[in-house]
Amino acid sequence: MDADLRPPLIAAGAGAPAGRLERARVGLLVAFAIGVAGSISLAQIALGALAVWVLVARGMGRLAPLRWPLLPPLAALAAWTAVAALASARPVESLIEARTVLNFAAIFVLVAALPDPGAARRFTTWLVLALAGAAVVGIVQVGVCPGPDYYAPAISPLWRFTRKCARARGFFSIYMTLAGALAMSVTAALPRLARLGGDLRWLGPAWLVSATALMLTYVRGAWIGFAAGALAAVAGLGRRGLAIAAALLLLGGVLVAALPTVRDRVASIGDPTNDTVRDRMAMMEVGLRLAGEHPLTGIGPGQLRHVYPTIAPPEAMRRQTSHVHNTPLQLALALGVPGLAAWLWVLVAFFRRGLAIRRRLPADAADDRALVLGSLAALVTFVVAGLFEYNVGDTEVVLVAAVFMALPFALAGDRVSADPCAPA
C-alpha cells in the first residue's frame, strides 16, 4: 500500500504526537455524534474543530491527500444560492439564510476524518446509539406527558422536557427534526440487521426504540420516507430482503394496532378533508405560482415569510410560513430552476457514485457493503421525506444526511480506484 494512502498517524510513524491526534479525532467524532442527536451547538462546534483537526493533521503530513467527493454539484448549489440571495429583495437577509447550504461541507470534513473503513464503521455505531438515546428520551417524553395542551412553567426544570410533549421530539425543539433524523437512522441500519451478525445484540434494541420513537413523532412524511428507504434497502438485499420486508410489515402492523393515535394518523394520509393536508395543498399552490413567476433566481432564500401572507389562498389554515413543506418546490421558488437543478445534480451524483462504490467493494467486505447500501437507502428516505417537509432547511437533519452521504466515500478508502473528485 502506498504510504500516502495509509490511515493517518500510521504513514508518518507512531508516537506521542500521533497518539494525541488520534485521541483528538476520536473525541471530536464522538462529540459530533452526540451533538447531532441532541445539541446543534455541540455538533457545529465539534464539526468546526474536526475541520481544524483535518488541516493540522494534513499539515503535519499525517493525513492522506484530502478528497472532495461531490464537489462540482455542491459548489454549483452554493454558488447559485449566493446568486439568488443577492438578486432577492433583501440581499443581506437572504445571504444570512443561505448559510444553511454550508452544512453540506460536513461531507468533506467527515470523509477526511474517517480515514479507513474501521473508523467509518465505528462512527456509524456511535451515531446510531446517540440517536437511539434521543429516541428513548422521546418515548419517555410521550409516556409521561400530562396532555397535548400541557405546558410546564418556564421556571420549571421540566419545562424543556415537557413542552410540546404530546409528540416525541427528544432533545430537539420540534418533533419533525427527530422524525427526520430517526427515519434515516433506522433505514440505514436495515442492511446490517439483515446480516444477523454479532452487532445484532445492540443494534436490534437500538433499532426497535428508534422505530418506536419515529412512530410517536406522528410525522407522516417521515413515515413515508422510511417506507421508501426500506423498499430501497430490501431491493438491494436480494433474498434476505424478503425476510426484512416481512418483519417490517409485521412490526408496522403491531405498532399500528397497539397505538390508536398512530392508526388514526396513518388513516389521515392523503385525506383531502384533513386540515393539515388542506394547508399543505394551499402552500403548494403558492409555491408553484412563485416558482412560475420567478423561474431564474427565485424570490431568494428566506423571503417566503414576507410574501406568503399577501398571496395565501383563502383555504390556507395559516397566514404565515417560512417554507412550503416540500423541498424541491421550496428550492424552485427560492433559488429558481437553476438552483433546483443544482440540487438534483447533487442527488444524482451521490446515488451514481454510491452505487458504483458498492459494486466495486470486495466481496469479502460484507459489513462495508451493508453500510453503503444503508447509506443509499437513508438518502432515499431523506429525499422522499423532503416531498412533505423542507428538510434541507433543517440543520440537524441535514447533518445526519451529510453523514450518510460521506460514508460510502469513507468506506471505499483505497479499495476502489474511482477518482474522488470526478463529477459523477
C-alpha positions in Angstrom: 0.0 0.0 0.0 1.3 3.5 -0.9 2.3 5.3 2.3 0.1 8.3 1.4 -2.9 6.1 1.3 -2.5 4.5 4.8 -4.6 5.7 7.7 -3.4 8.9 9.4 -0.9 8.6 12.2 0.5 5.5 10.6 2.3 6.6 7.5 4.4 9.1 9.5 5.1 6.6 12.3 3.6 6.1 15.7 4.5 8.4 18.6 3.2 10.9 21.1 2.0 13.5 18.5 0.3 10.7 16.6 -1.4 9.4 19.7 -2.7 12.9 20.7 -4.0 13.5 17.2 -5.8 10.2 17.2 -7.4 10.8 20.6 -8.5 14.2 19.5 -10.1 12.8 16.3 -12.0 10.1 18.2 -13.2 12.6 20.9 -14.4 15.1 18.3 -16.2 12.4 16.3 -18.0 11.2 19.5 -18.9 14.8 20.4 -20.2 15.3 16.9 -22.4 12.2 17.0 -23.8 13.2 20.4 -24.4 16.7 19.2 -26.2 15.6 16.1 -28.6 13.6 18.3 -29.4 16.4 20.6 -27.4 19.7 20.6 -26.8 21.6 17.4 -24.4 23.9 19.1 -22.2 20.9 20.2 -22.5 19.4 16.7 -21.3 22.6 15.0 -18.5 23.2 17.4 -17.3 19.6 17.1 -17.6 19.8 13.3 -15.6 23.1 13.2 -12.9 21.5 15.4 -12.8 18.5 13.2 -12.2 20.7 10.2 -9.2 22.3 12.1 -8.0 18.8 13.0 -8.0 17.8 9.3 -5.9 20.8 8.4 -3.5 20.3 11.2 -3.1 16.6 10.5 -2.7 17.2 6.8 -0.1 20.0 7.5 1.9 17.6 9.7 1.9 15.1 6.9 -0.1 12.5 8.9 -3.2 12.5 6.7 -3.6 11.3 3.1 -4.4 13.9 0.4 -7.8 15.4 1.0 -10.7 14.1 -1.0 -13.6 16.2 -2.3 -16.5 13.9 -3.3 -19.5 15.6 -4.9 -17.6 18.9 -5.1 -18.8 20.1 -8.6 -22.5 19.8 -7.8 -22.2 21.1 -4.3 -20.2 24.1 -5.5 -22.8 24.8 -8.1 -25.5 24.7 -5.5 -23.6 27.0 -3.2 -22.8 29.4 -6.0 -26.3 29.7 -7.3 -27.7 30.1 -3.8 -25.5 33.1 -3.4 -26.6 34.5 -6.7 -30.3 34.0 -5.8 -29.7 35.7 -2.4 -28.0 38.7 -4.0 -30.8 39.0 -6.5 -33.6 39.0 -3.8 -35.4 42.0 -2.5 -33.5 41.7 0.8 -29.9 40.5 -0.1 -28.4 40.7 3.3 -31.2 38.7 4.9 -31.1 36.2 2.1 -27.4 35.7 2.4 -27.7 35.0 6.1 -30.4 32.4 5.3 -28.3 31.0 2.5 -25.6 29.9 5.0 -27.6 26.6 5.6 -26.1 25.3 2.3 -22.7 25.3 4.1 -23.9 22.3 6.2 -23.1 20.1 3.3 -19.4 20.9 3.8 -19.6 18.4 6.6 -19.3 15.7 3.9 -15.7 16.8 3.1 -14.7 17.0 6.8 -16.1 13.6 7.6 -14.5 11.9 4.6 -11.2 13.2 5.8 -11.8 12.5 9.5 -12.9 8.9 8.8 -9.7 7.7 7.1 -10.4 4.0 6.9 -13.3 1.6 6.9 -12.9 0.7 10.5 -13.2 4.3 11.6 -16.3 4.8 9.4 -17.9 1.7 10.9 -17.2 2.9 14.5 -18.5 6.3 13.9 -21.7 4.9 12.4 -22.2 2.9 15.6 -21.7 6.0 17.7 -24.3 7.9 15.7 -26.9 5.1 15.8 -26.5 4.8 19.5 -26.7 8.5 20.1 -29.9 8.8 18.1 -31.3 5.7 19.9 -30.7 7.6 23.1 -32.6 10.6 21.8 -35.4 8.1 20.8 -35.6 6.8 24.4 -36.0 10.3 25.6 -38.7 10.9 23.1 -40.6 7.7 24.1 -40.4 8.7 27.8 -41.5 12.2 26.9 -44.7 11.0 25.3 -45.3 8.4 28.0 -45.2 10.9 30.9 -46.8 13.8 29.0 -49.8 15.2 31.0 -51.7 16.0 27.9 -51.4 17.6 24.4 -52.0 21.1 25.8 -49.8 20.9 28.9 -47.0 23.4 29.3 -44.8 23.4 32.4 -43.9 26.8 33.9 -40.9 28.3 32.2 -39.0 28.3 35.5 -39.6 24.5 36.0 -36.6 22.2 35.3 -39.0 20.0 33.4 -40.1 22.8 31.1 -37.9 21.9 28.1 -38.7 18.2 28.5 -42.5 18.5 28.8 -43.0 21.4 26.4 -44.9 20.1 23.3 -44.6 16.6 24.7 -47.6 15.0 23.0 -45.3 14.1 20.1 -41.8 12.7 20.6 -39.1 15.2 19.9 -36.3 14.1 22.2 -33.7 16.9 22.7 -34.8 18.8 19.6 -37.1 21.8 19.5 -39.7 20.1 17.3 -40.8 16.6 16.5 -40.2 16.9 12.8 -36.4 17.1 13.4 -36.4 14.0 15.5 -38.5 12.2 12.9 -36.2 13.2 10.0 -33.1 12.0 11.8 -34.6 8.8 13.1 -36.1 7.9 9.7 -32.7 7.9 8.1 -31.0 6.1 11.0 -33.5 3.2 11.1 -33.4 2.9 7.3 -29.6 2.8 7.2 -29.5 0.0 9.9 -31.7 -2.4 7.9 -28.9 -4.0 5.8 -26.8 -4.5 8.9 -29.7 -6.1 10.7 -30.3 -8.4 7.8 -26.7 -9.8 8.2 -27.6 -11.2 11.7 -24.1 -10.5 12.8 -22.6 -10.0 16.2 -23.8 -6.4 16.4 -27.4 -7.6 16.4 -27.2 -7.7 20.3 -27.1 -3.9 20.5 -28.3 -2.9 17.0 -31.6 -4.7 17.4 -32.7 -3.0 20.6 -31.4 0.4 19.3 -33.4 -0.1 16.1 -36.6 -1.0 17.9 -36.6 2.0 20.3 -35.7 4.3 17.3 -38.5 2.9 15.2 -41.0 3.3 18.1 -39.9 6.9 18.7 -40.3 7.5 15.0 -43.9 6.3 15.1 -44.5 8.5 18.2 -43.4 11.7 16.4 -46.6 11.3 14.3 -44.8 12.8 11.3 -46.4 11.2 8.3 -43.9 12.5 5.8 -41.1 10.8 7.7 -43.0 7.5 7.8 -43.5 7.6 4.0 -39.8 8.5 3.6 -38.9 5.5 5.8 -41.1 3.2 3.8 -39.4 4.3 0.5 -36.0 3.9 2.0 -36.9 0.5 3.4 -38.0 -0.6 -0.1 -34.7 0.5 -1.5 -32.8 -1.4 1.2 -35.0 -4.5 0.6 -34.3 -4.3 -3.1 -30.6 -4.2 -2.6 -30.6 -7.2 -0.1 -31.9 -9.8 -2.5 -33.5 -12.8 -0.8 -32.6 -11.5 2.7 -34.7 -8.5 1.8 -37.8 -10.6 1.7 -37.4 -11.6 5.4 -36.7 -7.9 6.3 -39.8 -6.8 4.4 -42.0 -9.4 6.2 -40.6 -8.4 9.6 -41.2 -4.7 8.9 -44.8 -5.4 7.8 -45.4 -7.4 11.0 -43.8 -4.8 13.2 -45.7 -2.0 11.5 -49.0 -3.8 11.9 -48.3 -4.4 15.6 -47.4 -0.8 16.2 -50.5 0.5 14.4 -52.8 -1.9 16.2 -51.2 -1.1 19.6 -51.2 2.6 19.2 -54.6 4.0 18.2 -53.2 7.5 17.7 -50.7 6.2 15.2 -53.5 4.3 13.4 -55.6 7.5 13.1 -52.6 9.4 11.8 -51.9 6.8 9.2 -55.5 6.8 8.1 -55.3 10.6 7.6 -52.6 10.4 4.9 -54.0 11.7 1.7 -57.3 12.7 3.3 -58.4 15.9 1.4 -60.6 16.9 4.3 -57.7 16.8 6.8 -56.8 20.3 8.0 -53.0 19.7 7.6 -53.4 18.2 4.1 -55.6 21.2 3.0 -53.0 23.6 4.4 -50.2 21.8 2.6 -52.1 22.0 -0.7 -52.5 25.7 -0.2 -48.8 26.0 0.3 -48.1 24.0 -2.9 -50.4 26.3 -4.8 -48.4 29.4 -3.6 -45.1 27.6 -4.3 -46.0 26.7 -7.8 -47.2 30.3 -8.5 -43.9 31.8 -7.2 -41.7 29.3 -9.0 -43.5 30.1 -12.2 -43.3 33.9 -11.7 -39.5 33.8 -10.7 -38.0 30.9 -12.8 -34.4 32.2 -12.9 -33.3 33.3 -9.4 -36.5 32.7 -7.4 -37.5 35.1 -4.7 -34.4 34.4 -2.6 -33.6 32.3 0.5 -35.7 33.2 3.5 -38.1 35.5 1.6 -41.3 33.4 1.6 -42.2 34.7 5.0 -42.6 38.2 3.6 -44.5 37.1 0.5 -46.8 34.3 1.8 -49.2 36.5 3.8 -50.1 38.6 0.8 -50.9 35.7 -1.6 -52.0 32.8 0.6 -55.3 31.5 -0.8 -58.5 31.6 1.4 -58.4 27.9 2.2 -54.9 28.2 3.8 -55.1 27.3 7.5 -52.2 29.6 8.4 -51.3 33.0 7.0 -47.6 32.9 7.8 -44.9 30.3 6.9 -41.2 30.3 6.0 -41.4 27.3 3.6 -43.9 25.3 1.7 -43.2 21.8 3.3 -41.8 20.5 0.0 -38.0 20.6 -0.6 -38.0 20.6 -4.4 -40.7 23.2 -4.6 -39.1 25.4 -1.9 -35.8 25.3 -3.7 -37.5 26.2 -7.0 -39.3 29.2 -5.5 -36.3 30.4 -3.5 -33.5 29.7 -6.0 -35.2 29.3 -9.3 -34.9 26.4 -11.7 -31.1 26.5 -11.8 -31.0 26.1 -8.0 -33.3 23.1 -8.1 -31.3 21.7 -11.0 -28.1 22.0 -8.9 -29.7 20.1 -6.0 -30.9 17.4 -8.3 -27.3 17.2 -9.7 -26.1 16.6 -6.1 -28.5 13.8 -5.6 -27.9 12.1 -8.9 -24.1 12.3 -8.4 -24.4 10.8 -4.9 -26.5 7.9 -6.0 -24.5 7.2 -9.1 -21.2 7.3 -7.2 -22.6 5.4 -4.2 -23.9 2.6 -6.3 -20.5 2.4 -8.1 -18.7 2.2 -4.8 -20.9 -0.6 -3.6 -20.4 -2.6 -6.7 -16.6 -2.2 -6.6 -16.1 -3.1 -2.9 -14.6 -6.5 -2.5 -17.0 -9.4 -2.0 -15.4 -10.2 1.4 -16.2 -6.6 2.7 -19.8 -7.6 3.6 -20.0 -5.2 6.5 -19.0 -2.3 4.4 -21.3 -3.2 1.5 -24.2 -3.3 4.0 -23.2 0.2 5.3 -23.0 1.6 1.8 -26.4 0.1 1.0 -27.8 1.5 4.2 -26.4 5.0 3.3 -28.0 4.9 -0.1 -31.3 3.8 1.4 -31.1 6.5 4.1 -30.8 9.2 1.4 -33.8 7.7 -0.4 -35.6 8.3 2.9 -34.3 11.9 3.1 -35.3 12.7 -0.5 -38.8 11.2 -0.2 -39.5 12.7 3.2 -38.4 16.0 1.6 -41.5 15.9 -0.6 -43.6 16.6 2.6 -41.1 18.8 4.5 -38.4 21.3 3.7 -35.8 19.1 5.4 -32.8 20.7 3.5 -33.6 23.7 5.7 -33.3 21.7 9.0 -29.7 21.8 10.1 -29.8 18.8 12.3 -31.5 16.7 9.7 -29.0 17.9 7.0 -26.1 16.9 9.2 -27.4 13.4 9.5 -27.9 13.3 5.8 -24.3 14.6 5.3 -23.0 11.7 7.4 -24.7 9.1 5.2 -23.5 11.0 2.1 -19.9 10.8 3.4 -19.9 7.2 4.5 -19.7 5.5 1.0 -16.6 7.6 0.2 -15.0 7.0 3.6 -15.8 3.2 3.4 -14.3 3.0 -0.1 -10.9 4.2 1.1 -8.2 3.0 -1.2 -10.1 -0.1 -2.2 -11.8 1.4 -5.2 -10.0 3.4 -7.9 -12.6 5.9 -8.7 -11.4 9.5 -8.7 -12.9 11.1 -5.6 -13.1 14.5 -7.3 -14.7 13.3 -10.5 -18.1 14.8 -11.3 -20.4 11.9 -11.4 
